[in-house]
Amino acid sequence: MHARHQAVLPDWLALYYQRPIEITHGEGRHVWDAEGKRYLDFFGGILTTMTAHALPEVSRAVAEQASRIIHSSTLYLNRPMVELAERIARLSGIPDARVFFTTSGTEANDTALLLASTHRRSNQVLAMRNSYHGRSFSAVGVTGNRGWSPTSLSPLHTLYVHGAVRGRGPFAALSDAEFTAACVADLEDVLGQVHGGVAALIAEPIQGVGGFTSPPDGLYARFREVLDRHGILWISDEVQTGWGRTGEHFWGWQAHAAAGPPDILTFAKGIGNGMSIGGVVARAEIMNCLDANSISTFGGSPVTMAAGLANLTHLLENDLQGNARRVGGLLIERLRAATAGLDAVREVRGRGLMIGVELVRPGGERAAPELASAVLEAAREDGLLIGKGGGHDTSVLRIAPPLSLTVAEAEEGAAILEAALTKAVAGAR
Ligand code: PLP
């Protein structure tokens, strides 16, 4: 994109690359820029292109629906909305589930916080340190990292707890069991200090923007015992972890299965394969707690719903969750082997096709954001798109291709990434 085009955009708009890329079209796991250059897409539109770019079934469903009617207002029903709601309610694992559609993950989390606060008559909430939940006023208010939270003002009173990231402080040397016990004690301690009730805990099962960091499996099951004792709802933000991306599970909360399903589940990103669909699932008793009528003007719009139905059908019929498990497993192993000799790589971690490569300054333990940017630039040159993220002391390359990635594409991307890392590390010396 040329500088003259950027001049009308806000200064705080996050754009990758010194010379931003203007994408014109895509197919499968590839996209093309305005100069005709082809890229293997290892970031899947920030985990949004779930199945494949320009998946014919989705494109056809969008065109067919758009040719009949584009929007009828959510004051009326439309068939694709009802069918998608029925399927998501069944898949969610939540009993007596109701689904409300929004147009983004932010709006889904905002709605979840509104429901929980209203249901529990409290605006106090628990959130995880290093979390990201979106950019509305209340979503920013539960975002536990200054880097992604442009204001400290909030309509919520938020208490941040440990559990999502082990970091490099006092928790670093603990085993999973010791870390879990320490986090449960921290949660109890925080709750012991609060006046009045707390409405909910909101948490990403695996932190996305925070650098693809996972708590130990089962941590949220242990948290749940404490939450239940205090009458606090559990909101699982599945915006990045839903739809089988982690390979082993359809939802991220299932890594904490002993907890049972969350009280409220939020989703977005992958389900629309790029169309703007977000949503909230909750038991009827919670979903129905609002006093007055409300709609989302564009939530549940027929064209997006038709896309979601076609995309979900393709995902399930082609077992793309199984593909994420198999190809993601190979990719992690390949990246671990390729980076074993690089002291700038602290860890290759992940589940399924949600893989993080944590970078440090050569020989050190400190974050290396310049190195992450240099790797992105070098990979771009060689035709590979990846993401970056991380908490206040981490720099992480984020790899999250469409779930239909082939073994050959995984090999090709890993080779480009290996070369980009080697080049960037050499340049940093
Ligand atoms: N929740 C999580 C875990 C996210 O990663 C994001 C976006 O990256 C959001 C919520 C916000 O979603 P959206 O950008 O669709 O508003």
Boltz pocket constraint, residues with backbone or C-beta under 6 A from the ligand:
constraints:
  - pocket:
      binder: B
      contacts: [[A, 103], [A, 104], [A, 105], [A, 106], [A, 107], [A, 109], [A, 132], [A, 133], [A, 134], [A, 135], [A, 204], [A, 208], [A, 209], [A, 237], [A, 238], [A, 239], [A, 240], [A, 268], [A, 269], [A, 278]]
      max_distance: 6.0
